[in-house]
Amino acid sequence: MDEKHLEKAYDEQLSIQTTGDQQGFPQLAHYHRYEPTPYEGLDELFERCTLDASDGFVDVGCGKGRVAFYVHDRFRASVTGIEMNPAFFDVCLQNKIGYMRKRKRRHGLIDFQCVMAQEYEVKAEDTVFYFFNPFSVQIFMRVVQRILASMEAFPRQVTLILYYPSDEYLYYLEHQTVFDWLDEVKLGGMYEKNEHERFVLFQYQS
């Protein structure tokens, strides 16, 4: 099955609609265009990185909610999607209606918030944060500082997952935070053509 048909099949399985690119959104210097994480990549990532139902998963810059729904469906974990674009936020809410229609008894909450990432109130139960290179390193640093403040107030293990990571993100985490490099998942058939086609995981254990 080619990538286009795989994406459509996964969306249909989850009763959501997340394909297509960004439209009608202004080009802002610190924010990057919407592009969904490929389902094939998520399959590879979560073969190596498993979550517990007790984890709180936060997709920072969630777009139309693909990763949030995938994680909720696969691990029964509670998920939060953060999206600053009101149009995409509305899509997330519509997708949630379709998704939950067949999963009314599913464990784990699924929530979406229309908020700037650097203003999100990190919860004590938030343990895994996902970033698909959504904005500049300056905003990324502000988001991570909020995560670190929450970790200081509520000590816990926290994992950061970066897809298509920029060198600036990686340098900041390695040299200016308490997070340690945990793992790297290179996407088969894609990494060979583009070394950014990988997931990099960082973790801090309290």
Order of alpha helices (4+ residues) and beta strands (2+ residues): alpha-alpha-beta-alpha-beta-alpha-beta-beta-alpha-beta-alpha-beta-beta
